[in-house]
Amino acid sequence: SGFNSIGHMDTMLRGRHHIGHYKEGEEFIQNVFHVLFLLFSGKEKCNLSIFWLQYEISKVTQCLQAKSKKNLKAQGRKSKKLAKSLLKAPDNRNHLSLWKLYAYLEWLLGNINDARKVFDTALCTAGTGGLKSPQLCSLSLLYAQLEVELLESTEGAVASRAVHILTKLAESGPYVPYSGQVLSVSILKARKTYEHALQDYLSETAVSDQDQVSDANQLVNLVGCYALFQYLTVGIDAAVLIYAQTLEKLEAPGAQKCENTGGNFGTQNFPTALEAVTLLHTNLLRFHMKISVYPLNPLREALTEALKRYPSNKSLWRSYIHIQRKSHCASKARRFFDGVTRSTNCLEPWLFAIQAEQMRKKLTENVQRADVGVIHSTIPETGLTNRIVALFEHAVQSENGAHCPLLWRMYLNFLV
């Protein structure tokens, strides 16, 4: 049926519709998964199951973004059917990462109580590894984060389900589902446990190479759980302090010893752990600003520092342009974009600088044309148009930009 994209390209708007998943491309991808599934066994098969379920979740997320209830319902049915069939496989029954994705899928589809049952079942069968088990930490962190997002304020959060989950994780005993209250003694004990566990992790040395990736992930999960626990039981400042201490420790000169000396813990993986901890930090600040009154400056500073270090992180850029939209002064953001694009070869800063200006242009045009009818629609906002064209021109002249189809398509789309 002609030339269609495989999978989806959700970056461009076409009229009022997002470009979705093409039928042929979707069939091709499903066939690839089915064929590969027969070729693998053991751990590889588990990993393939995880990728398959993540792909299904990405389609559900797309339906949510497009606000299409009909598509969401149909896609939800297909994705749940696949998730259940994957979990029935004998190798996958005790695989916590798959249970985590299945619970997350239920949560995205709005089935909160079903998702809680899945999370609780997974935690009950996961054993008593506590903070020593990476998969258990990761599962508990996601469950607690989703529960926190349901809170309307931090008042009374001490007795919330999220605190119960994080407290039980620190106790390293069998998990008991939430019954409506959390004991103060349990909270105090859990705080001590988290504190000691984090200190032990940060002072650990000489870890063998294959353990480094899992150790970096485990450190991120541990910091995330501890900071969220402090946020709910003490407050935002206590959580920010943990992130600050962790980042300081990971950035210390001793932590960057070269890998061939077999020196400090997780040397090659410090960059990934640092980036993940920074992302947790900025996300928590953004959430806190949403549910209570808090100054914008700490978040802005954290984002600008992080983006200088990780200029290709899309989540951080998204947060940055989200907070800059609220500011009526564009010059600071423009100077920042300019500085980052000069100091790096990656393309993300250009793409997000263009997106930020396009949002500004759309906002200006909406304001100009409000309640006036046809009169102003013939007077375009040329200053911003020229600036966007100049950004595109500079971007396509860079080595990476010249070979980026998305950038050229955005440029053509804008000129049209």
Summary of the structure (lengths in Angstrom):
residues: 416
radius of gyration: 23.7
end to end distance: 26.9
largest distance: 71.3
contacts: 1219
relative contact order: 0.05
helix: 74%
strand: 1%
